[in-house]
Amino acid sequence: MKLYKTDSIDVPIGPPGSRAEFIDFDECIAVIRRQVRIFLIILLVSLCVGGAYLSVAKPFYSADILVLLDEDGDLASERRSESARDWAKIDPMRNSPYILTQMQLFTSNAVLDRVIDSLGLLKDPLFQDSNRSLQESLLNVRTKILIFLGIASDGRVAADADVARESARAGLLSALRVTRIGESSVVRVRYVSTDGDMSARIVNAIGDAYATDLLSARYDATRQTGSWLQAKIGELRQQALDSDMAVQAFRTEHDLLTTTDKETEEDSLISDQQLQELNKSLSAATSDVSYLRAQYDQIKRIVDSGRTDSEVTGTIRNYLSNDLRQRYLDAVRIEADLSRRFGPNHIQAVRERVTIDGYRKLMFEELQRVAQTYLSELTVAEARLANITDRVKKATEVTTLASQDKVQMRELERTAETYRRLYGAFLASYQQALQQQNIPVSRSRVVSSGRPPEAPNYPSKSLIMALFFMIGMIGGGSVAVRRENREKFFRNGAQVQERLGLTFLGTVPAIVKTDATKSLEPNPLLGSQAAFASYVLDNPFSDFAETLRSTKIAIDIAKSRSGAAVIGIVSTAPGEGKSTIAINFAKLLADQGKRVVLIDGDLRNPGATRALAPAATRGLLQALMEEGALGSTLIEDQRTGLKFLPAVIQHRVSHSADLLSSDRMQALLEGMKREVDYVVIDLPPLEALVDARAMEHLIDRFVFVVEWGGISEKAVLQAFDRAPMVIDKCVGAILSKVNMAKAKLYRRPDLLN
């Protein structure tokens, strides 16, 4: 099975999920300590570049003006009263488009051309020089980018007058900045050039040109409005006349004549007035007929009853003679008195009764004449009522027809009234436009004029150095992060355990020649590199020796049975220091009194042989191919008693894997195991050859050597994939050739103490 992790980058440190959820500050500090040198170098270079730029940069001066924009949103604002202005006020919080539109006017061709002409910038060498300097400075980086992308055009100096003007515009635009102050209606206009006085002159000219452009725009607008109103007024005048003539013609054609009521002062049709008067007459005639009929009916009842002494009222009583009635009443009283005194048959009483009958007859005849008079009056009243009723009927018919015509006439009158009102309104507007055209007014004004600056605004030393400091910080940080991300080598034991899944046995420092090792007397049978081969003996308290002792303990613990152990020292690639480790490990075991045989099993690149016995003529090949040749091929170290079987190669061996995995090799190892305690084999690297994999069944335990900062994680994992059985027998891994000074940078800060 595989004990290593195939995805080394995502191996977690600590509890599950801790790396994804928390930042390891100790690891960050370690990264900073490792990359601080390159970071400081890049930062220093950036600051030097900034200082160099400041020494050659041309100074620029800026001048500002503050302009309060007109808060009335239309051209008609001047003719309103102050009380009527409130509805037209522009709310700067809600009308940003209006403010932005006014800001664009400062950069319009009309304003720029006024500035160019008023100051004569086309012939001003100072402006031309400042324009070129600005275009070549870092201030115009934005414009250069736009030109490169094709969004803006390059307005450089040309011979043609139009192109020269366009170049001057581009120069003004490149140095002009218009910004809004907060959410107010005040804008700041800034101009930058190489001369402070020129900056002040140009920015003030821009403010004046903006105000002049507003006045010109208002004058042109009012002039165009007046011309349009004048033409429109002529049309409306004719339309009003035509509509009035149409009303009068319609009124005459349909007899819709009107008169004015004196009380209400309202116009009404004559037919309507006639109908109204006839209705009043009809009402009066009806009342008269009813009254006369009532009188006639009353007197007719009296006449029909024959009672002359009946009481009559009203007009009837007026017809009876008061004298006649008084005589009648006197006769009745006398007759009653005589009858009471002398009896009813008295001659005087009888005579009085005859007189009373005469009076009654006269009164009855009078009532008949009154009844005839009432009848005549009633007949006349009824005839008059019939006549008036007929006239009302005819007048009603005429009025009905007139009402239908009045609908059309009212429509014509409304049209005529509309044209009259429009004519009056347009005439008033025309008069106001003439007044406004004569005196144009703008409420926009410059509230703060530009003054020549005392010191250059650019380059700002503090700002430039801060900018290059930030560039250096970002650049150095980016390079440091890039270097750290590209770090795919093994730098500490934690990485070995996490990425390979092997027990970390320790570190082996890179060996350098010291005075102590140089003073040793070399063995005549050993090579010139014997000093490195005996490093563990010369430095028993070093990290090198401690790591090898830890390796021995791990091997002893991992031994599954008693007896000699065959130990293979293997690495991924050549040059990782496995031969040096194999030699020193074997000598450490021998120095502890163990019987040890060291075999150089790398038949392609025998590094141990070059270090210990470069002059040897017989070795492993001869021991395998010749019977009884083992004794003559072994070389013994006089200091430790270590026996060494070199690999003497007369010519390249193509079938080295077959030799190392052969029965002869197995027999050779079995024979050695009966005579010694440990057999240490310096094996070929896994990356290039299959020899180590071929010998896997002959070796009890492997020790894997990884070069510190020299072999990539990917290469090691690929070697593991090719030799899984070798990895299964590994007791652990050793980091070799460690630069102890730099290794501290790859340790966590909490582990340095």
C-alpha angles and dihedrals in degrees: 000000000000116000095181130081115250093202102051096172096063097045106130125229115214126351119001112279094013094112093050094047105037137043114238099225092184090057090047090053090050091052090050092051091051097047101033094101097056089040092055092045093054091044091051092048090050092051090049090052089050091051091048090051091051090052093056102028117113115234120244129201127208131201126193138203128189117220124194108213123222107264094202108093101210144047093249093066095100094064095053124095118242091254091052093049097075094080091054097047113121115231104222090203091060102028104060091141089063092050091047090049091053090048090055090056090067089063096041121120091242093060094040092050091051089053093047093049097041094051098032092233093165088070098034109108092192091058092046092050092047090048092054092045092051093049090052095047132089088250090076098049090116092054091047091053091050090049090049091051092047094243094114132031128237107245099194124158116287135173097244115091095227091048090047090054090047089050090051090051090050089049092052092046093049091055098037123093124180117189135170119238106232113298094323131111091249120102129193118224114198129184125190127201141144092262124060096207092050091050090054093046093049096045091049090048089052090054092049092046091051092052091046091049091052091051091047091049091050092046092049091046094050091045091052090044091052092050091049092046091050092055092043092050091057091052093047093047091055092044091051091051092047092050092050091049090050091054093051093046092050092047092052094044093053098036092244094155116165137200131197120249109229093212101044096024088221127136117241136168119268089231090056091051092048091050090049092051092046090052089053091049091047090053092050093046091050090052092049093050091049092050095046092046090053091051093047093048091052097050091042089058090051092049092046091051091051092221108139093178093062115125113251126193139200119003094356092064089053091061095056114084112245090213092053092050092045091052089048091053093045091052091051091051093048092047091051092049093048093047090051094048103034105016132260093277095057112124093238091050091050091048091051091051089054089051090050091053090052091052091049092053092050091049092049092051089049090053091051091053090049091050090051090051092051090050092053092049091048092052092051092048092050091050090050091049091052091050094049092046090055092049091050091052092052093045090050091055090050092048092050091055091045091052091058090051091046090063090061091041092053090052089052090047092051090050091049091048091050092052091047092052093046090049091051093046094048091046090053091047090050091054091049091048090053090052092047091047091055094049112027114190131194124191093199111102143167107255095181123027125211122263129192108265118240095218134026116268092206136080095030105196094210092045094046093047090046089050094050089042089056090045089051091047093049094042094046092045091048093050091045092050090046092051091046093049091049090052101113098154132101114260106161143015094259090062091050092052096042099043102033102027092226128131110259109233098183146274130292114206120226106267120234127180113263132185090256094057093042091057094060118108108240122231109248089227094051128075131254091265092065090113090066090044091059097043094115091054094047093046106036094162097049127111086250092061093042092053093050091049088051088051092053091052091050090051093048091050092048095050108115095197140019121265135059119339125218108217124192121204108205139168138181100247138010119273098036093119099255092134093053090047092047092051095047092043091053091048091048090055091046092048088055089060097262123139104243136177120195115203123193099218096173101101092174100049110013100192095163091054092052090051099044109022114012091156096053116125100189131045147128097339092054092046090054098043101039126059114239093004095121095089093053094048100051118097118202125213108228093207099054106010091243114159116217127199106198128203107237110190118193092172136359114288112217096184098049092132091057091050094048093048095041127116090250089059091048091050090047091053093045090053092050093048089059091055104037142038100228135023111197116193124195099214130199117260118273095228099063107025140037094216095103091049090048092054095045094106091053096052125077101199137006131212113205118214119205121187113232108245092346108088125051124236091236093057092050093049091049089052089050090053091053095048109033095153091054090053092048089061095047115119090196148302134274125209106223135195091023118181096222094197093055095036090073088065091062095052122094112256091238089059098050097082 
